[in-house]
């Protein structure tokens, strides 16, 4: 699996230290192990987890601005855990409302010795951020409208905090109906090696 990861990283010209590569592989193994009883992801093949979850997460690293992020609806820790591994100088709060998922996230934190994540069990609308975040990240979490409505209180508006939405197809209808005061800063068509489906990153301010 390490060889497969290396091949995927090379294709995207991503250079990672060996320790980070090993942490990503260990995370895939834990996800595969816990998935059998916790049903954390519909992807069961570890090779596909590398493509659909690991690569799909870390390709957005170049677009993140700031040092404090919250991954809302984190689920199995996606994209927060892969991003925390490849961005060791940033901090990621992993927020999910389901206890079994948060238990898994804490197990990953413990076994992989990841010091820059904080798993928290809470509903996003009732979570109070102190201090506020530079970026709110969501992956397959909700529509842009719901994301903005539920998460507006989490972002540091005074310091140009951003919303990062990982989408499949470009959400044209959602983009056409953004609320007042929200602008589209960037839309990136993401290229994931060996993944035929469309992927887009939408960045809002």
N, C-alpha and C positions, 0 to 999 in steps of 0.2 A: 504493500500500500504506500510505503514511503517513496518508492520509485514512481508510482502513479501520480502521487502528489507533486513530486519534483517535475514530472513531465507537464502537468497542468500549469504549474507556476512558471515554467520556462516559456510556455506558449504565450503567457500574458506578460512575460518579462518582469516577473515579480521575484525579488531576491529576499529570502528570509534566512535568519540564522537557524542552525540545526535544532536548537532548543525549541524554537517556535514551531518548526515543522513537526517535531516529535509531540509537542502539546496538541497540535491540530489532529494528529493521528490518534493520540490517546483519547481525545474528545470524541472522535468518530467511533472508537471502540466502546466507550462508555454509552454513547447514544444507541449503538447497536445492541448492547447488553440490556440496558434499561427499557428499550423500546418493546421488548418481548412481553413485559408485564405492565408497563405504564402507557403504552401506545402514544409515544411522544411525537412520532412523525409517520406519515404514510409511506415514506421511502425506507425500504428494508435492506437493500443491498448496500454494503459499506462503500463500494466503488461509486455508486450513484449518490451516496451521501456526500462524498468528496466533491462531486460536480454540483449537485443541486443545492447543497447547504453550505459547504465550506467555501468553494470558489464563488458561489453566488453571493456570499456575504462579504468576503474580503476585497472584491473588486471595487467596492465603493470607498475604500480607504482614502484614495487621493482627493476625494471631494468633501471630506469632513473638515470643518473649520471649528476650532476650539479644543477644549480639553475635558469638558464634562458633558456626557451624553446619557440619555435615558432611552432604553429599548422597551417600548410599550407593547404589551401583549407578547412578551418575549418567548413564551412557550418553552421549547427545549433549549432556549438560549440563542436564538437566531434572529438577527445576525450578531447579537451582542457578544457572545463568547468568542467566535472567530475574530471579530474586530478587536476585542480586548487583548487577545493573544498577539495580534500583529501590530497593535498600537499600545505598547506597554506604558507610554507616557501619558495616556489619556485614561479617564475613569468612566466606567459604564455601570449605570444602575439598570438592573434587569427586573422589570416589573411584570408580574403575572398574577391573576386572581385565583389560580388553582393551586392548592397546597401541594399536590403530588409533583407538579412541575417545578415548583420552587424547591422542594426537597431534592430533586434531581440536580438543579442548578447549584445548590449548596454542596452536594456531593462532588460535582465537577470542580467547584472552587477549591474544595479540600484536597482531592486526589491530584489535581494538576497544579496545585499551589499557585493559583491565579490571584494576585493581590489587588488587582485594579478593577474588580467587579463587586457589586453589592446586590445579591438577589433579595427582592422584597415581594411579599404577598400582599396585594392590594388591588382594588379596582382603580382604574386610572383617574376617574372623575373625583375620587375621594382622596387621592394621594396628594400630600402637601410637599412641595419641593423647597428645600432650604439648604444651600442657596439654589437659585434657579439654574437651568441647564443651558449650555451653548447650543445643544441640538436635541431634538426629539426624533427618534428613528422608529419607523414601523415597517414591518414586512408582512404582507398579506393580512393586515390587521383590520382595516376598515376603509371606507371611502375617504377621499381627501376631506370632504365636508365634515364627516364624523371625527376624523383625526383632529382637525382644527378645533372643532367644538369641544371635544373631550380633553384635549391636551394644551389648549391655549394658555392655561395657567402655569404650565411647567417651564416655558421657555423665557429666557432673559431677553426681553424686547429692547431694553436700553442698550444692550451690547450686540444687537443684530443677531439674536438667536434664530436658528433655522429649523424647519421641519424637513426631514428626509424620508420620503415614502418610496419603498421598493415595490415596484409594480411589474405585472406581466406585460400586457399590451399597454400602449400609451393611453392614459385615461382622458381622452379628449372631452367627453361630456362633463366629467368632474372638473377639468381645468377651465371649462367655459363658465362654470358656475361657482367660482371661488367667492367667498364673502369679502365685503369691503375691508380695505386695509391689508389684504394679503396679495402679494405679488409672486409670480413665478420667476425665480432667479435662474434656474437652469433645468433642462430636461436632457438626460444622458441615455442614449441607447447603449445598454451594456452588452458586451460580448463575452459569453461564458464558454470556454472550451468544451466541446462535446455535448453542448446543450442546444438543441434545435429550437426550443421555444423562445419567444420574445421576452426580453427583460429590460425594464426602464427604471431609472432613478429620477424622481421628481423632487426638486429642492425648492421650497417655498420660504418666503420671508414675510 
